[in-house]
Amino acid sequence: MKDLIEKLKAEGLTEEQALRAIEVIKNFAKEKLPLFGGVIDKMFAKYGPKEEDDFMP
């Protein structure tokens, strides 16, 4: 899905905006397809903040 981030950036979004857009899409999909919530979370997991990104233990 790095391709999706790059495509959004090519359309003029910053990386932060692209990641936020992906979060909105994820939440929308989970709302519309609640039975697939776990699968959707797994699919989009790599786009959320990572534990190593957190400077506080």
PDB file of N, CA, C and O in Angstrom:
ATOM      1  N   MET A   1       0.814  -1.192   0.000  1.00  0.00           N
ATOM      2  CA  MET A   1       0.000   0.000   0.000  1.00  0.00           C
ATOM      3  C   MET A   1       0.854   1.251   0.000  1.00  0.00           C
ATOM      4  O   MET A   1       0.341   2.370   0.004  1.00  0.00           O
ATOM      5  N   LYS A   2       2.154   1.052  -0.005  1.00  0.00           N
ATOM      6  CA  LYS A   2       3.047   2.205  -0.170  1.00  0.00           C
ATOM      7  C   LYS A   2       2.685   2.927  -1.459  1.00  0.00           C
ATOM      8  O   LYS A   2       2.824   4.145  -1.566  1.00  0.00           O
ATOM      9  N   ASP A   3       2.212   2.145  -2.447  1.00  0.00           N
ATOM     10  CA  ASP A   3       1.782   2.738  -3.709  1.00  0.00           C
ATOM     11  C   ASP A   3       0.645   3.731  -3.486  1.00  0.00           C
ATOM     12  O   ASP A   3       0.605   4.787  -4.116  1.00  0.00           O
ATOM     13  N   LEU A   4      -0.277   3.388  -2.587  1.00  0.00           N
ATOM     14  CA  LEU A   4      -1.410   4.264  -2.309  1.00  0.00           C
ATOM     15  C   LEU A   4      -0.932   5.572  -1.690  1.00  0.00           C
ATOM     16  O   LEU A   4      -1.405   6.643  -2.069  1.00  0.00           O
ATOM     17  N   ILE A   5      -0.011   5.499  -0.754  1.00  0.00           N
ATOM     18  CA  ILE A   5       0.524   6.714  -0.142  1.00  0.00           C
ATOM     19  C   ILE A   5       1.210   7.576  -1.205  1.00  0.00           C
ATOM     20  O   ILE A   5       1.016   8.790  -1.246  1.00  0.00           O
ATOM     21  N   GLU A   6       2.006   6.946  -2.056  1.00  0.00           N
ATOM     22  CA  GLU A   6       2.698   7.687  -3.113  1.00  0.00           C
ATOM     23  C   GLU A   6       1.708   8.324  -4.089  1.00  0.00           C
ATOM     24  O   GLU A   6       1.910   9.449  -4.546  1.00  0.00           O
ATOM     25  N   LYS A   7       0.646   7.598  -4.398  1.00  0.00           N
ATOM     26  CA  LYS A   7      -0.369   8.133  -5.307  1.00  0.00           C
ATOM     27  C   LYS A   7      -1.066   9.345  -4.688  1.00  0.00           C
ATOM     28  O   LYS A   7      -1.307  10.343  -5.367  1.00  0.00           O
ATOM     29  N   LEU A   8      -1.386   9.253  -3.402  1.00  0.00           N
ATOM     30  CA  LEU A   8      -2.019  10.379  -2.714  1.00  0.00           C
ATOM     31  C   LEU A   8      -1.073  11.575  -2.641  1.00  0.00           C
ATOM     32  O   LEU A   8      -1.500  12.719  -2.796  1.00  0.00           O
ATOM     33  N   LYS A   9       0.198  11.311  -2.407  1.00  0.00           N
ATOM     34  CA  LYS A   9       1.175  12.393  -2.377  1.00  0.00           C
ATOM     35  C   LYS A   9       1.325  13.034  -3.759  1.00  0.00           C
ATOM     36  O   LYS A   9       1.505  14.247  -3.865  1.00  0.00           O
ATOM     37  N   ALA A  10       1.251  12.231  -4.804  1.00  0.00           N
ATOM     38  CA  ALA A  10       1.333  12.763  -6.167  1.00  0.00           C
ATOM     39  C   ALA A  10       0.139  13.662  -6.493  1.00  0.00           C
ATOM     40  O   ALA A  10       0.218  14.532  -7.361  1.00  0.00           O
ATOM     41  N   GLU A  11      -0.960  13.436  -5.785  1.00  0.00           N
ATOM     42  CA  GLU A  11      -2.150  14.266  -5.973  1.00  0.00           C
ATOM     43  C   GLU A  11      -2.104  15.539  -5.136  1.00  0.00           C
ATOM     44  O   GLU A  11      -3.049  16.328  -5.144  1.00  0.00           O
ATOM     45  N   GLY A  12      -1.000  15.736  -4.414  1.00  0.00           N
ATOM     46  CA  GLY A  12      -0.821  16.972  -3.681  1.00  0.00           C
ATOM     47  C   GLY A  12      -0.975  16.883  -2.175  1.00  0.00           C
ATOM     48  O   GLY A  12      -0.878  17.902  -1.490  1.00  0.00           O
ATOM     49  N   LEU A  13      -1.213  15.695  -1.640  1.00  0.00           N
ATOM     50  CA  LEU A  13      -1.330  15.541  -0.193  1.00  0.00           C
ATOM     51  C   LEU A  13       0.056  15.377   0.412  1.00  0.00           C
ATOM     52  O   LEU A  13       0.968  14.845  -0.221  1.00  0.00           O
ATOM     53  N   THR A  14       0.197  15.841   1.642  1.00  0.00           N
ATOM     54  CA  THR A  14       1.426  15.567   2.373  1.00  0.00           C
ATOM     55  C   THR A  14       1.352  14.119   2.856  1.00  0.00           C
ATOM     56  O   THR A  14       0.296  13.490   2.790  1.00  0.00           O
ATOM     57  N   GLU A  15       2.466  13.601   3.336  1.00  0.00           N
ATOM     58  CA  GLU A  15       2.441  12.229   3.845  1.00  0.00           C
ATOM     59  C   GLU A  15       1.468  12.114   5.022  1.00  0.00           C
ATOM     60  O   GLU A  15       0.737  11.130   5.133  1.00  0.00           O
ATOM     61  N   GLU A  16       1.462  13.110   5.889  1.00  0.00           N
ATOM     62  CA  GLU A  16       0.542  13.099   7.034  1.00  0.00           C
ATOM     63  C   GLU A  16      -0.911  13.097   6.563  1.00  0.00           C
ATOM     64  O   GLU A  16      -1.738  12.366   7.109  1.00  0.00           O
ATOM     65  N   GLN A  17      -1.225  13.902   5.561  1.00  0.00           N
ATOM     66  CA  GLN A  17      -2.586  13.931   5.030  1.00  0.00           C
ATOM     67  C   GLN A  17      -2.946  12.609   4.371  1.00  0.00           C
ATOM     68  O   GLN A  17      -4.078  12.141   4.498  1.00  0.00           O
ATOM     69  N   ALA A  18      -1.998  12.006   3.672  1.00  0.00           N
ATOM     70  CA  ALA A  18      -2.248  10.719   3.015  1.00  0.00           C
ATOM     71  C   ALA A  18      -2.540   9.645   4.058  1.00  0.00           C
ATOM     72  O   ALA A  18      -3.461   8.845   3.890  1.00  0.00           O
ATOM     73  N   LEU A  19      -1.757   9.629   5.131  1.00  0.00           N
ATOM     74  CA  LEU A  19      -1.981   8.640   6.191  1.00  0.00           C
ATOM     75  C   LEU A  19      -3.335   8.871   6.855  1.00  0.00           C
ATOM     76  O   LEU A  19      -4.026   7.909   7.190  1.00  0.00           O
ATOM     77  N   ARG A  20      -3.721  10.118   7.050  1.00  0.00           N
ATOM     78  CA  ARG A  20      -5.028  10.431   7.647  1.00  0.00           C
ATOM     79  C   ARG A  20      -6.158   9.993   6.710  1.00  0.00           C
ATOM     80  O   ARG A  20      -7.176   9.468   7.162  1.00  0.00           O
ATOM     81  N   ALA A  21      -5.975  10.209   5.413  1.00  0.00           N
ATOM     82  CA  ALA A  21      -6.978   9.783   4.435  1.00  0.00           C
ATOM     83  C   ALA A  21      -7.157   8.269   4.483  1.00  0.00           C
ATOM     84  O   ALA A  21      -8.281   7.771   4.417  1.00  0.00           O
ATOM     85  N   ILE A  22      -6.066   7.549   4.595  1.00  0.00           N
ATOM     86  CA  ILE A  22      -6.135   6.088   4.689  1.00  0.00           C
ATOM     87  C   ILE A  22      -6.878   5.680   5.955  1.00  0.00           C
ATOM     88  O   ILE A  22      -7.661   4.731   5.931  1.00  0.00           O
ATOM     89  N   GLU A  23      -6.642   6.381   7.056  1.00  0.00           N
ATOM     90  CA  GLU A  23      -7.347   6.097   8.316  1.00  0.00           C
ATOM     91  C   GLU A  23      -8.852   6.305   8.152  1.00  0.00           C
ATOM     92  O   GLU A  23      -9.648   5.507   8.647  1.00  0.00           O
ATOM     93  N   VAL A  24      -9.241   7.369   7.462  1.00  0.00           N
ATOM     94  CA  VAL A  24     -10.658   7.647   7.225  1.00  0.00           C
ATOM     95  C   VAL A  24     -11.268   6.533   6.370  1.00  0.00           C
ATOM     96  O   VAL A  24     -12.370   6.063   6.650  1.00  0.00           O
ATOM     97  N   ILE A  25     -10.556   6.123   5.344  1.00  0.00           N
ATOM     98  CA  ILE A  25     -11.035   5.049   4.466  1.00  0.00           C
ATOM     99  C   ILE A  25     -11.201   3.751   5.258  1.00  0.00           C
ATOM    100  O   ILE A  25     -12.193   3.040   5.101  1.00  0.00           O
ATOM    101  N   LYS A  26     -10.220   3.452   6.109  1.00  0.00           N
ATOM    102  CA  LYS A  26     -10.277   2.240   6.936  1.00  0.00           C
ATOM    103  C   LYS A  26     -11.514   2.260   7.833  1.00  0.00           C
ATOM    104  O   LYS A  26     -12.256   1.280   7.898  1.00  0.00           O
ATOM    105  N   ASN A  27     -11.726   3.364   8.512  1.00  0.00           N
ATOM    106  CA  ASN A  27     -12.873   3.462   9.417  1.00  0.00           C
ATOM    107  C   ASN A  27     -14.199   3.379   8.661  1.00  0.00           C
ATOM    108  O   ASN A  27     -15.159   2.786   9.153  1.00  0.00           O
ATOM    109  N   PHE A  28     -14.252   3.969   7.479  1.00  0.00           N
ATOM    110  CA  PHE A  28     -15.455   3.902   6.650  1.00  0.00           C
ATOM    111  C   PHE A  28     -15.736   2.452   6.251  1.00  0.00           C
ATOM    112  O   PHE A  28     -16.871   1.986   6.340  1.00  0.00           O
ATOM    113  N   ALA A  29     -14.700   1.749   5.814  1.00  0.00           N
ATOM    114  CA  ALA A  29     -14.865   0.356   5.405  1.00  0.00           C
ATOM    115  C   ALA A  29     -15.328  -0.502   6.579  1.00  0.00           C
ATOM    116  O   ALA A  29     -16.192  -1.363   6.415  1.00  0.00           O
ATOM    117  N   LYS A  30     -14.755  -0.273   7.764  1.00  0.00           N
ATOM    118  CA  LYS A  30     -15.164  -1.040   8.939  1.00  0.00           C
ATOM    119  C   LYS A  30     -16.608  -0.750   9.317  1.00  0.00           C
ATOM    120  O   LYS A  30     -17.324  -1.643   9.770  1.00  0.00           O
ATOM    121  N   GLU A  31     -17.034   0.479   9.138  1.00  0.00           N
ATOM    122  CA  GLU A  31     -18.417   0.853   9.443  1.00  0.00           C
ATOM    123  C   GLU A  31     -19.392   0.173   8.476  1.00  0.00           C
ATOM    124  O   GLU A  31     -20.458  -0.294   8.879  1.00  0.00           O
ATOM    125  N   LYS A  32     -19.016   0.125   7.213  1.00  0.00           N
ATOM    126  CA  LYS A  32     -19.894  -0.450   6.192  1.00  0.00           C
ATOM    127  C   LYS A  32     -19.827  -1.970   6.147  1.00  0.00           C
ATOM    128  O   LYS A  32     -20.785  -2.622   5.731  1.00  0.00           O
ATOM    129  N   LEU A  33     -18.703  -2.538   6.572  1.00  0.00           N
ATOM    130  CA  LEU A  33     -18.508  -3.990   6.528  1.00  0.00           C
ATOM    131  C   LEU A  33     -18.036  -4.491   7.892  1.00  0.00           C
ATOM    132  O   LEU A  33     -16.909  -4.972   8.013  1.00  0.00           O
ATOM    133  N   PRO A  34     -18.880  -4.385   8.917  1.00  0.00           N
ATOM    134  CA  PRO A  34     -18.440  -4.723  10.273  1.00  0.00           C
ATOM    135  C   PRO A  34     -17.968  -6.172  10.438  1.00  0.00           C
ATOM    136  O   PRO A  34     -17.123  -6.446  11.290  1.00  0.00           O
ATOM    137  N   LEU A  35     -18.486  -7.080   9.656  1.00  0.00           N
ATOM    138  CA  LEU A  35     -18.048  -8.478   9.758  1.00  0.00           C
ATOM    139  C   LEU A  35     -16.587  -8.659   9.358  1.00  0.00           C
ATOM    140  O   LEU A  35     -15.951  -9.643   9.734  1.00  0.00           O
ATOM    141  N   PHE A  36     -16.065  -7.716   8.603  1.00  0.00           N
ATOM    142  CA  PHE A  36     -14.687  -7.807   8.129  1.00  0.00           C
ATOM    143  C   PHE A  36     -13.755  -6.868   8.877  1.00  0.00           C
ATOM    144  O   PHE A  36     -12.648  -6.594   8.414  1.00  0.00           O
ATOM    145  N   GLY A  37     -14.192  -6.371  10.032  1.00  0.00           N
ATOM    146  CA  GLY A  37     -13.406  -5.412  10.813  1.00  0.00           C
ATOM    147  C   GLY A  37     -12.004  -5.882  11.118  1.00  0.00           C
ATOM    148  O   GLY A  37     -11.052  -5.112  10.987  1.00  0.00           O
ATOM    149  N   GLY A  38     -11.856  -7.139  11.524  1.00  0.00           N
ATOM    150  CA  GLY A  38     -10.533  -7.674  11.842  1.00  0.00           C
ATOM    151  C   GLY A  38      -9.627  -7.729  10.631  1.00  0.00           C
ATOM    152  O   GLY A  38      -8.445  -7.394  10.712  1.00  0.00           O
ATOM    153  N   VAL A  39     -10.178  -8.147   9.521  1.00  0.00           N
ATOM    154  CA  VAL A  39      -9.403  -8.231   8.275  1.00  0.00           C
ATOM    155  C   VAL A  39      -8.987  -6.836   7.827  1.00  0.00           C
ATOM    156  O   VAL A  39      -7.853  -6.621   7.401  1.00  0.00           O
ATOM    157  N   ILE A  40      -9.911  -5.899   7.929  1.00  0.00           N
ATOM    158  CA  ILE A  40      -9.621  -4.522   7.525  1.00  0.00           C
ATOM    159  C   ILE A  40      -8.521  -3.948   8.417  1.00  0.00           C
ATOM    160  O   ILE A  40      -7.605  -3.289   7.924  1.00  0.00           O
ATOM    161  N   ASP A  41      -8.606  -4.193   9.720  1.00  0.00           N
ATOM    162  CA  ASP A  41      -7.566  -3.715  10.634  1.00  0.00           C
ATOM    163  C   ASP A  41      -6.202  -4.274  10.254  1.00  0.00           C
ATOM    164  O   ASP A  41      -5.207  -3.549  10.237  1.00  0.00           O
ATOM    165  N   LYS A  42      -6.162  -5.571   9.947  1.00  0.00           N
ATOM    166  CA  LYS A  42      -4.892  -6.206   9.566  1.00  0.00           C
ATOM    167  C   LYS A  42      -4.356  -5.612   8.271  1.00  0.00           C
ATOM    168  O   LYS A  42      -3.157  -5.365   8.137  1.00  0.00           O
ATOM    169  N   MET A  43      -5.248  -5.388   7.332  1.00  0.00           N
ATOM    170  CA  MET A  43      -4.837  -4.872   6.036  1.00  0.00           C
ATOM    171  C   MET A  43      -4.219  -3.479   6.166  1.00  0.00           C
ATOM    172  O   MET A  43      -3.256  -3.155   5.472  1.00  0.00           O
ATOM    173  N   PHE A  44      -4.775  -2.664   7.053  1.00  0.00           N
ATOM    174  CA  PHE A  44      -4.317  -1.294   7.201  1.00  0.00           C
ATOM    175  C   PHE A  44      -3.338  -1.102   8.361  1.00  0.00           C
ATOM    176  O   PHE A  44      -2.886   0.019   8.596  1.00  0.00           O
ATOM    177  N   ALA A  45      -3.004  -2.155   9.083  1.00  0.00           N
ATOM    178  CA  ALA A  45      -2.176  -2.038  10.289  1.00  0.00           C
ATOM    179  C   ALA A  45      -0.844  -1.346  10.038  1.00  0.00           C
ATOM    180  O   ALA A  45      -0.367  -0.593  10.887  1.00  0.00           O
ATOM    181  N   LYS A  46      -0.250  -1.591   8.900  1.00  0.00           N
ATOM    182  CA  LYS A  46       1.074  -1.013   8.659  1.00  0.00           C
ATOM    183  C   LYS A  46       1.037   0.493   8.438  1.00  0.00           C
ATOM    184  O   LYS A  46       2.089   1.128   8.361  1.00  0.00           O
ATOM    185  N   TYR A  47      -0.161   1.079   8.335  1.00  0.00           N
ATOM    186  CA  TYR A  47      -0.257   2.521   8.113  1.00  0.00           C
ATOM    187  C   TYR A  47      -0.498   3.306   9.387  1.00  0.00           C
ATOM    188  O   TYR A  47      -0.456   4.537   9.368  1.00  0.00           O
ATOM    189  N   GLY A  48      -0.749   2.623  10.491  1.00  0.00           N
ATOM    190  CA  GLY A  48      -0.959   3.313  11.749  1.00  0.00           C
ATOM    191  C   GLY A  48       0.362   3.628  12.422  1.00  0.00           C
ATOM    192  O   GLY A  48       1.418   3.197  11.959  1.00  0.00           O
ATOM    193  N   PRO A  49       0.309   4.372  13.504  1.00  0.00           N
ATOM    194  CA  PRO A  49       1.551   4.643  14.235  1.00  0.00           C
ATOM    195  C   PRO A  49       2.122   3.359  14.801  1.00  0.00           C
ATOM    196  O   PRO A  49       1.386   2.501  15.288  1.00  0.00           O
ATOM    197  N   LYS A  50       3.409   3.235  14.735  1.00  0.00           N
ATOM    198  CA  LYS A  50       4.080   2.046  15.237  1.00  0.00           C
ATOM    199  C   LYS A  50       4.565   2.311  16.656  1.00  0.00           C
ATOM    200  O   LYS A  50       4.817   3.456  17.030  1.00  0.00           O
ATOM    201  N   GLU A  51       4.695   1.248  17.440  1.00  0.00           N
ATOM    202  CA  GLU A  51       5.168   1.407  18.817  1.00  0.00           C
ATOM    203  C   GLU A  51       6.554   2.037  18.851  1.00  0.00           C
ATOM    204  O   GLU A  51       6.845   2.838  19.739  1.00  0.00           O
ATOM    205  N   GLU A  52       7.418   1.684  17.890  1.00  0.00           N
ATOM    206  CA  GLU A  52       8.754   2.254  17.897  1.00  0.00           C
ATOM    207  C   GLU A  52       8.739   3.747  17.545  1.00  0.00           C
ATOM    208  O   GLU A  52       9.721   4.447  17.791  1.00  0.00           O
ATOM    209  N   ASP A  53       7.620   4.243  16.965  1.00  0.00           N
ATOM    210  CA  ASP A  53       7.488   5.668  16.668  1.00  0.00           C
ATOM    211  C   ASP A  53       7.190   6.471  17.932  1.00  0.00           C
ATOM    212  O   ASP A  53       7.376   7.688  17.954  1.00  0.00           O
ATOM    213  N   ASP A  54       6.734   5.799  18.973  1.00  0.00           N
ATOM    214  CA  ASP A  54       6.385   6.468  20.208  1.00  0.00           C
ATOM    215  C   ASP A  54       7.647   6.698  21.027  1.00  0.00           C
ATOM    216  O   ASP A  54       8.362   5.751  21.353  1.00  0.00           O
ATOM    217  N   PHE A  55       7.918   7.951  21.357  1.00  0.00           N
ATOM    218  CA  PHE A  55       9.126   8.252  22.092  1.00  0.00           C
ATOM    219  C   PHE A  55       8.984   8.004  23.596  1.00  0.00           C
ATOM    220  O   PHE A  55       9.977   8.030  24.323  1.00  0.00           O
ATOM    221  N   MET A  56       7.767   7.767  24.062  1.00  0.00           N
ATOM    222  CA  MET A  56       7.530   7.479  25.475  1.00  0.00           C
ATOM    223  C   MET A  56       7.330   5.973  25.649  1.00  0.00           C
ATOM    224  O   MET A  56       6.481   5.392  24.973  1.00  0.00           O
ATOM    225  N   PRO A  57       8.085   5.330  26.533  1.00  0.00           N
ATOM    226  CA  PRO A  57       7.903   3.879  26.717  1.00  0.00           C
ATOM    227  C   PRO A  57       6.617   3.561  27.422  1.00  0.00           C
ATOM    228  O   PRO A  57       6.314   2.390  27.654  1.00  0.00           O
TER     229      PRO A  57
END
